[in-house]
Amino acid sequence: MISNILRDAGVIVVVLPLMIFVHELGHFLAAKSLGVRVMTFSFGFGKRLFGIKRGDTDYRVSLLPLGGYVKMAGDDPSQPRQGDTGEYLAKARWQRFIIVVMGPAMNLLMAGLLITLLNHFNFQRPAFEEQPARIGAVEPGSPAANGGLRPGDLIVRYDGVTNPKWEDLYMKVATSVNEMIPTEVERDGKRVSLTITPQPKGPDRVGYIGVLPVQASVLKAVEASLPAGRAGLQPGDRILALDGDPLYQPAAFIDTLQSGKGKEIVITVLRNGKAFDVSLKTV
C-alpha cells in the first residue's frame, strides 16, 4: 500500500509539472509567433528564484515546481488597454484562438511522441502473448488447478472469448477477480467444460489463476560430469517428453531431475530434426 502511494506521488510530482510546462510552452510559442509580447514564461509558481531576461520576456524558475505559466501583455480584460499592437487582446480572434488552442495541442503532440518512442524503443512483448492459450504448467493449489486445468490443455473459450490468445486470457483473468468464469478446453481431442475463478494477487489485487504458457525446453548448457552429460545430452537439444508424457514447460524438466532421487527416466530429445530417446538416472 505504501509503495503504491509513493509511486502515485512520484507520478504526480514528475508528470503533472511536465504536462503543465508543455501546455504553457504551446501558448508561449504561439504568442511569440503571432507577435504578442510575452512578459513572463515561468517554470513553477510563486516567488521567482532565478532566471534570465531576453527582450520583453523574463524566463524564470519559481519556487513551487508544479507546472508553470505564461504572462502576456494585455491579456487581462479588466485592465486598461495601452493600445499596443503586441497586446494579446489587440490581436484578431483567430490569432487569439490559435494561442489558446496551442496549449492542449502541445499536450497531444507530447503524448503522441511518447507513445511513438515507447513503441519504437522499449515496448517489447513476449512472443507467446500472440499465441493460442495452451497451458504449459499449472501451479499446484492455484485457481486453475482447483478448476481442473491441466498442462497441455488448449483453452478454446474463456468468458465468451473464442480461441483466446495469451494476451486475451491475461486481460480477462486480471479483470475477473472472484468471478466464476465458464471455460472450455480441448484435451486429447475432446472438449471439456470447466469453471475457473480468478483470485486477487499482488499489491494491485489483480486476478490470477496460476498458469504458464507452453515453452520449448531447450538445453543451454550441459555439464559432462552430471547425469544429463553422461546420458549424452548436448546444448541445443530440445526436450519433448519425459517417460512418454509431453513436456510443456522447462520448469517441469528441472523439477523431475531434482525430485527423481535415483529414479531412471526416459527423455525424448529432438536434435537436428530427429527425435530419439535417452535414459537418464537422476541423483
N, C-alpha and C positions, 0 to 999 in steps of 0.2 A: 504493500500500500504506500509506504513512504517513498519507495523508489519510483512509483508511478507519479506521485505528487511532485517529486524533484524533476522527473523527466518533463512533465507538463509545464512546470515553472520554467524550465530551461527553454522549452519551445517558445513560450510567451516572451521571455527576455530576449531571445535571439531573433525569432521570426517576425514578431509583431513590429519591432522598430525597423527592421529591414523593409517590410511591406509598406509602412508609412513613409519611409525615406524615399523609396522608389516611386510611390504615389506622388509625393511632393516634387520629386525630380521631374516628373512628367509636366506638372504645372509650370515649373521653372523654365524648362526648355521651350515649352510652347510660348510662354510670356516673352522670353528673350527673343525668340524668332519673329514674333509679331510686333516688336518694338515697345513692349511695356517695360517701364523701369522697375526692376526688382530691387527693393531696398534691403531685404534680408533673406538669406537662404540658410536655415539653421538645421543642424542635426541635433535633435533634442529640444527640450523646452526649458523655460525658466532663465536663470541668470547666465549671461554669457561667460564662458570660461576662457576661450581663446578663439582666434580666427584671423582672417586677413581680408582687407577691403580692396576690391578691384572695381574701379569705376564707381557706379552708384551702389554696388551690391556689397553687403557685409556677409562674407562666408564665415559662419561661426559654428562652434561646438558649444552646446549649452548644458546646463547642469543635469537635467533629467534625460537620460538617453533612451527615451521611449517613443521614438518617432522623429518628427521634425515639422517644419512649417516654412511657408513662403509668404513674405510680406511684400505686396506690390503697391506702387504709388497709386493713390486714388481708388483703392478697392473697397473703401468704406462709404456707402451711400449716405451715411448720417453726417459725414464730414463735408465741409465746403470744398467745392472743386476749385482747382488752381488754373484751369484752362490749359493744362499741359497735355500735348498730344501723346505723351508717354504714359498717361494715366490709364489704368485698367478700364474705368468707366467711360473713357473717351473713345474707346475702340468700338468698332461695329459689333453688332450682336453675334454674327457668325464667328468673329475673331474671339469674342469672349466665350462662346460655346466651345471652340477648339481648346482654349486654355483650361476650361472646366473639365472637358471630357478626356484630356490627355492624362489626367491622374489615374483613373481606373484603367485607361488603355495601357499604361505602363505596367500596371499590376498584371493584366492579362498577358502582356508580352513577356514579363518575367516568368510567369507560370509556364507558358509555352516553351520558353528557353530551358527552364529547369527540367521539364519533362523530357525534352529532346536530349539533353545532356545525360540524364539518368538512363534513358533507353539506349543511348549510344555507348556509354562507358561502363555503367555499373549494373544495369538491370539484367542479370543472368538468372534464368530459371532452370531448375533441374530438368533434364530431358524427359524423365519419367512422367512429369506432370501432364504431358500431351499424349500419354499412352493410356490404353484401356486400364480400368481399375482392377487388375488381377492381384490377388493377395499373395504377398511373398512370405510374410510372417505375422503371427498373431500373438500378442503379449498375453501370457497366462493371467487369468483373472480379470482381464480387461472387458469392457462392454462388448467388443467384437467376439471374444471367447465365450462370454456368457450368452451371447445371441446365437452362437453356433457357427460362426465363420471359421473357415479352415484355410491353411496355406494351399494355394492353387486355385481357390475359388475365383471365378470371374464375375464381378458384380455387373449384372445386366439391367438392373433397375434399382434406383435408390430414391425414395421420396418423390416418385413420379418422374425422375430423370432417367431416360432410357440410354443404356450403354454409356454411362458416365466415364469421363477420363479422371485421372487422379486429381487434377485441378478442380473439377466439378465436385468430386467427392469431398475433398478437403473443405471447400466453401460451404457445402451443405452441412457437414458434420460440425463445423465451427459455429454455425448459427442455429443449431437444433438441440441445444442443451436440454436434457431431461425429457425430450420428446421421443415417443415410441415410433420409430421410422420403419415402415414396411420395406423390406429389402428382398430382392430376388437375385440368386446367383446361379451360375452354370457350373455344375460339378459332375465330372465323369459323364458328360454328355446329357445330363438331366437338369431340369430346372428345379431349384429348391427355394421355398419361401421361408424367410426369416424375419425377425423383428430385432432391430438394433436400437439401443437407447444411449446416445452420446452423453457423457458425463463431463462436468466442468473440470478444467485442469489449468494450472499455472496462475500467475498473478492476475491475468486478464479474464480468467474463468471462461475461456472459450471451450467449445465442445471437442472431445477426443474420444476415439473408440479403440485405439491401441493396435493399429495395423501398419505394416510396412509394405512397400511395393516389391514386385519381383525385380531382383537384380542379379546380373550374371556374377557367378563365383569364379573369378579368375585369380590364379596364384601369382602374386607379385614377386615373391622370393621363397626359396626353399633351402633349408639347412640340410646339407648332405648327411649329417650325423643323427638327425632326428627321424622319427618313423616315416614322415612324408618323403624325405630324401632317400631313405633306404628302400622305400617301395618303388622308387623310380619316377616320382612326380617331378615336374620341371616348371620353372617360371613360365607363365603364359598358358599353362593348362587350364581348361575350363571344367569345373566340376559339375556334372549334370545330375548325378543321383548318388544316394547313399543307401546301400543294401536294397537297391531297386526302387527306392522312393525318390521321386523327383526333388531336386534341391532348388528352392526358390529364393533363398537369401544366404549370403556369405556367413551371417551370424550363426545359422543352423549348422554349418560345417564346422565352425570353430567350437560350438557347444558340444557337438558329437565327439570331437577329438579330445576335448578337455574332460568330458564326463564318461568316456569309454572305459577307463581303468582296466586296461589289458584286453579288452574285447577286440576281436578281429572284425573289421568291417570291409565291405566291398564297395569301392568307389568307381563310379562310371566317369571316365575322363574323355574330353574332346580335345584332340591335339592335331593340328594341321588338317582339319576337316574329317578326321577319323575318330570314331568312338571306340573305346575299349575299357575293360575292367581291370582294376588294380586292387589287390588285397593289402590291407594296412592294419597293423596291430597297434592299438592305442597304448599309451603309457599312463 
